[in-house]
Amino acid sequence: MFQLTNQQTKINSFTPRMEKHGDENVLAGTMKCETTMHSGVLDIFDKGFRKLLYRKPAPGEQAQLPLGDHSDGLTALKLPCLKPIQWDEDFPGYTLAIQSGLALDEVLKLKDVELHGFSFEPLEGGSCTVKFALNFNQDGRTSGKLCQLIQETVEITLTPPPKNAELDQAA
């Protein structure tokens, strides 16, 4: 499953909104983020995904400094004119922790976060820009803090749901 641990991530936007939960209005929000990481992240979504987009550099080709471990040598773009690829799947049940930098000891934590809207842009050197959106319920205090973080780079940890929670959702 997709996960991030203390990953530098830019918050591109945050949109608060109200959702109906029965007769009750509940404050919710959508946050759009992007991060650049090792292209191995693509293997989480499909084992052949990375091999589709990357190749070993040709002899004499300038190899860029890679991000992370590239022991298989797949660091050159196979299809350099390809636009970012979108992945149409939702991933519910995540926990989100944001080290905001607003206060050094403060971490914003949200539970029951749904990830969706993934797009992947392969980069020379074997790294990949990953964009995604998160939907969640929150309170007004959290909403205000998230608004302050728009266009900022923060440290994010995304923890997937426990394995037994996945089985419960499939049933």
Buried (B, 14 or more C-beta within 10 A) or exposed (E): BBBBEEBEBBBBEBBBEEEEEEEEEEBBBBBBBBBBBBBBBBEEBEEEBBBBBBBBBEEEEEBBEBBEEBEEEBBBBBEEEEEEBEBEEEBBBBBBBBBBEEEEEEEBEBEEBBBBBBBBBBBBBBBBBBBBBBBBBBEEEBBEBBEEBBEBBBBBBBBBBEEEEBEEEEE
